[in-house]
Amino acid sequence: MPFRLSRYFPILEWGREYRRETLVNDLIAAVIVTIMLIPQSLAYAMLAGLPPQIGLYASILPLIAYAIFGTSRTLAVGPVAILSLMTAAAAGKIAVPGSDAYVQAALILAFMSGAILFALGLLRMGFLANFLSHPVVSGFITASGIIIAASQLKHILGVEAGGHNLFEIVLALARSLPETSLPTLIIGGASLVFLFGSRKFLKPLLLKAGLSEKAATIATRTGPVFAVIVSILAVALLRLDEDGVRILGDVPRNLPDIGLPTFDRDTWMQLAGSAALISLIGFVESVSVAQTLAAKRRQRVSPNQELIGLGAASMAAGVSSGYPVTGGLARSAVNFDAGAETPAAGAFTAIGIALATLYLTPYLFYLPQAVLAATIIVAVLSLVDLKTIWRVWSYSKADFAAMAATILITLLSGVELGVTTGVALSLFLHLYNTSRPHFALVGQVPGTHHFRNVNRHAVVISDKALIIRIDESLYFANARFLEDTVYCVVGNRPDLKHLVLMCPAVNHIDASGLESLEAINHRLKDAGVTLHLTEVKGPVMDRLKRSHFLEELTGKVYLDTYDAMVDLDLDCVRSAFSKDVKTTTPDAIPCPSLALAGLERV
């Protein structure tokens, strides 16, 4: 029974091994992450269009929930830029940013997205994340990073400029340029220079000064804390808030209220689609970070249990005045580098955030919004990966099409339509490509038992037997293409007696594929051609045995293609081992319809 419980409550597993040394390491990591997370939480709440304390609330109970249910030892859960942007886009459709209805919409999104993740985890459906291809995710993150950075420029300039897409944001900024606040621009610009500079130059300087690699890395990643402290002192001493510098102001010093979000059927239905997208994007981002960090310590994470852990965290945010959360790359890396050994570090971080909410928020009164905006800009621009666009273009035009569509639609129409378009286009391109699978006409490599593509190798083939290698599973989308290919090739071989379908890459045959095989078998039988199969995988063979196909098959099923050629007693097999072997090149194969059949492709 304890073993079964630990499957759903990983805390029971690592909790049994908890030692004093582990506690010390987790506490040190928690202190460092807490210092980093305070300005981050405030900044991301501002990005989501929510009161700043909501960001702090989203960094308390969710972290404790993940510590109980999560499997990653070093993942740091909390608000992130991408989900903040998606929350703003979804909640903005039904309420005015900052209003009570808007805050309630954020709570509903957190609870609903968490419930979706939790349910998927119980159903062991972590594989659903695979529907988001890496090019689509990369394109979405890149486009979202650009939008987020552009949306924060208004705080750097000290102007009012809104918009739901990049075009609207840029246009609004251009119109508002004459109203730029010089003190705000100086603070925001200086913060950007410092944060970008510290990321690039601070670590080498600290290493030269004698700091260890670990200490230098942590100090570099907590750079925003120094910007926060210096800017607060500057604004407070010089009273720059009286010169138009917008500050954070009063932040409530109370802990979050606990309770379910208000239930309004129409509102929940309106937010359901957005909640599903938020849960999917959040899970993909989080599990990628968790697996990367786990690999460095030779640990493992369970994607299905991560669904439960992240779902519990988001639901905890929904019942504690927060908004959707997931694992963040930057703070998880800091948590890892700081020496966190168990999810307890996250729970200790939650305690630190709770104490900061109660006792430190008065000291944040003079924090300039421009500094928070600079923190966001520097964080999200590190996610913009333009090099990947070129790499994807060079490698796969189909993946590039999905990636480019995701980027363009996200930039021009918003995050939800962008990621939906990317997923839909990826699935369409997958169906299109697999509907025209690669088939190869193969022959025997002289002096060996191997059979290879006639377009790549000098091989020996028979006039009476053809071997077609199928390089894709057979299912409804490509079943008709298989029939057309076989009929095309056979139609150009009047002396053909045997057709061998070589199936080393066929992992699955659905009902449509089976019907096509049956149709091919009957049609070849009428034409006096015997159909054989070779190298059929065990699971595929098991399914075929449950049908009548094997009983009606005119030929045999062979374990190996060479055995089939020997059994058919073809001259080509003997000639392949003779001294005067004559090989065949593509030009010697009289099949003008190879292009239609796809056999000329690599």
Beta strands, then each sheet from edge to edge (+ up, - down):
strand 1: 77-78
strand 2: 326-327
strand 3: 439-444
strand 4: 451-453
strand 5: 465-470
strand 6: 498-502
strand 7: 530-534
strand 8: 557-558
sheet 1: 1+ 2-
sheet 2: 4+ 3- 5+ 6+ 7+ 8+
end
